[in-house]
Amino acid sequence: MLAGIRRVYGFVTAAEAMIIQAFVIVIAFMVFISAMARTLGYPLNWSVDISLLLLGWTVGLGGDLALRRNRVVSVDMIVNLFPLKIRKIIALLWCMVMAVFLIYLVKFGIDLCLSNRKRVYQTLQIGYIWATASVPTGAFLMLVTTVIRFFKIWLDMPLTTPDAGSNDDAPGGSF
């Protein structure tokens, strides 16, 4: 059972990384094509909407990827002054604070989706809910990552795989 869950989670995280990479490439391509078309006198108004839609998803999914790989901005000069046991307690408390915030963000994101369900992109003719759904989706994925991180800290397990290039010597890694 646990092996099956790990396999599904591994698939989801690999797909997430590929989606982020594809979206960044499409955004760069759309911005370039839009600039070229505008220079030639044929503006592509829909390209801005596609870029912004994909940017929202890139931010939501990328936040989870950064959190999972322990690549978030941190200022841990003060925390590193404490003994390892205290750092572990701080890391566990920080995970709980993050989880509370992410639960709120999931709820807020769902409410945002429901309030925008009738709104439509004028240039794309698709629902704006496709953009706002990135908020609860990204927050939920980050919540899963935070819960996994909490239990890894609790059980003194490494936070990332060795190939992620992260520093695993302190509980909680970066804050």
Secondary structure as UniProt FT lines:
FT   HELIX           2..39
FT   TURN            40..41
FT   HELIX           45..68
FT   TURN            69..70
FT   TURN            77..78
FT   HELIX           79..81
FT   HELIX           84..115
FT   TURN            116..118
FT   TURN            122..124
FT   HELIX           129..132
FT   HELIX           134..154
FT   TURN            155..156
FT   HELIX           162..164
FT   TURN            171..172
//
